[in-house]
Amino acid sequence: MTDGSGRKRPRKRGIRIPRVPRTGVERKTVTDQALEVLRERILRGEYAEGEPLRQDALAASLSVSRIPVREALRQLEVEGLVIFNPHYGAVVSTLSLEDIGELCELRALLESEVMRMAVPRLNHDELDRADAILDAYEAAFERRDIAEWGALNWRFHSTLLSAADRPLTLGLLGTLHNQSDRYMRMQLALTHGEDRAIGEHRAIAAAARARAGDYAANLLREHILSAGRSLIEFLRIQRARAPGARDSRGRVTA
């Protein structure tokens, strides 16, 4: 390009901002990105339950300002993964054994009813997608990709449940799932309970494909309750062995 005198204009230097394709999809904000990273770190167990989350340190690790970190932590508080302590600020939440039991009972109650509504509405694409997710879930277990377990688990559940067209209930169930996910991942990683989890998921998918709504709902309900019982027993043993052991309500007993 010339400047009118026949000479080429000097190319401006600086940061090149890439053109955003017009897809109609909104770009993620810095807060959204910080939220995803911090949520995943908590779910993976990188931040232990009860651990303080210092905003300055988090901002530095994410190369962002404190503002998106603070907003992300507030969202994580809504999701039940973080609590704000008057003395320590934001800390990773600790669920008592009773809390975990209640979460599992809520999930079992809601998911089984939504599954019963969803099965008659499921189409072949959704059923095939659920089977493909289970293939990926099994592959993640084989390579011990702990980070993927929780995401794929919820993707399988939500793929089947979404056919019921109950978005508010599905959003609530996603929050309940996130609150217990880090414990579920830890249990599966240390007890090698993946064979049971895969088998139960396959049975649920098969019942849904057979249009056996009540049977699929009952399988799902027992799957969640059984996983909850196993998790509570696992955590009871783990916490009893840990220094500064906690009681069932998460309070330090020694």
ChimeraX attribute file (.defattr): number of C-alpha atoms within 10 A of each C-alpha:
attribute: neighborCount
match mode: 1-to-1
recipient: residues
	/A:1	9
	/A:2	9
	/A:3	9
	/A:4	8
	/A:5	7
	/A:6	8
	/A:7	9
	/A:8	10
	/A:9	11
	/A:10	9
	/A:11	7
	/A:12	7
	/A:13	6
	/A:14	6
	/A:15	6
	/A:16	7
	/A:17	6
	/A:18	6
	/A:19	6
	/A:20	9
	/A:21	7
	/A:22	7
	/A:23	6
	/A:24	6
	/A:25	8
	/A:26	8
	/A:27	8
	/A:28	9
	/A:29	10
	/A:30	16
	/A:31	19
	/A:32	15
	/A:33	15
	/A:34	23
	/A:35	21
	/A:36	13
	/A:37	14
	/A:38	21
	/A:39	20
	/A:40	19
	/A:41	15
	/A:42	21
	/A:43	25
	/A:44	20
	/A:45	16
	/A:46	12
	/A:47	17
	/A:48	16
	/A:49	17
	/A:50	16
	/A:51	15
	/A:52	18
	/A:53	19
	/A:54	15
	/A:55	18
	/A:56	14
	/A:57	12
	/A:58	17
	/A:59	17
	/A:60	12
	/A:61	9
	/A:62	16
	/A:63	10
	/A:64	15
	/A:65	15
	/A:66	17
	/A:67	13
	/A:68	19
	/A:69	26
	/A:70	20
	/A:71	15
	/A:72	22
	/A:73	26
	/A:74	18
	/A:75	17
	/A:76	24
	/A:77	17
	/A:78	12
	/A:79	18
	/A:80	18
	/A:81	25
	/A:82	26
	/A:83	21
	/A:84	16
	/A:85	13
	/A:86	7
	/A:87	6
	/A:88	11
	/A:89	13
	/A:90	22
	/A:91	21
	/A:92	23
	/A:93	21
	/A:94	20
	/A:95	20
	/A:96	18
	/A:97	20
	/A:98	13
	/A:99	17
	/A:100	21
	/A:101	18
	/A:102	13
	/A:103	21
	/A:104	24
	/A:105	16
	/A:106	16
	/A:107	21
	/A:108	24
	/A:109	16
	/A:110	17
	/A:111	24
	/A:112	24
	/A:113	19
	/A:114	22
	/A:115	27
	/A:116	22
	/A:117	20
	/A:118	24
	/A:119	26
	/A:120	16
	/A:121	16
	/A:122	19
	/A:123	13
	/A:124	10
	/A:125	9
	/A:126	16
	/A:127	19
	/A:128	13
	/A:129	15
	/A:130	22
	/A:131	17
	/A:132	13
	/A:133	19
	/A:134	21
	/A:135	14
	/A:136	16
	/A:137	23
	/A:138	19
	/A:139	14
	/A:140	16
	/A:141	19
	/A:142	10
	/A:143	8
	/A:144	13
	/A:145	12
	/A:146	17
	/A:147	16
	/A:148	17
	/A:149	25
	/A:150	22
	/A:151	16
	/A:152	19
	/A:153	19
	/A:154	16
	/A:155	18
	/A:156	21
	/A:157	21
	/A:158	18
	/A:159	16
	/A:160	23
	/A:161	25
	/A:162	20
	/A:163	19
	/A:164	19
	/A:165	13
	/A:166	13
	/A:167	12
	/A:168	9
	/A:169	16
	/A:170	19
	/A:171	12
	/A:172	13
	/A:173	21
	/A:174	17
	/A:175	17
	/A:176	18
	/A:177	20
	/A:178	22
	/A:179	24
	/A:180	22
	/A:181	21
	/A:182	24
	/A:183	22
	/A:184	22
	/A:185	20
	/A:186	18
	/A:187	21
	/A:188	19
	/A:189	16
	/A:190	9
	/A:191	10
	/A:192	13
	/A:193	14
	/A:194	17
	/A:195	12
	/A:196	12
	/A:197	17
	/A:198	17
	/A:199	13
	/A:200	17
	/A:201	21
	/A:202	16
	/A:203	15
	/A:204	24
	/A:205	24
	/A:206	15
	/A:207	18
	/A:208	23
	/A:209	19
	/A:210	13
	/A:211	17
	/A:212	15
	/A:213	22
	/A:214	17
	/A:215	18
	/A:216	22
	/A:217	26
	/A:218	17
	/A:219	19
	/A:220	26
	/A:221	21
	/A:222	14
	/A:223	18
	/A:224	22
	/A:225	19
	/A:226	14
	/A:227	17
	/A:228	22
	/A:229	14
	/A:230	15
	/A:231	22
	/A:232	22
	/A:233	12
	/A:234	18
	/A:235	19
	/A:236	17
	/A:237	10
	/A:238	12
	/A:239	16
	/A:240	14
	/A:241	11
	/A:242	10
	/A:243	10
	/A:244	12
	/A:245	16
	/A:246	17
	/A:247	15
	/A:248	18
	/A:249	12
	/A:250	16
	/A:251	12
	/A:252	12
	/A:253	11
	/A:254	9
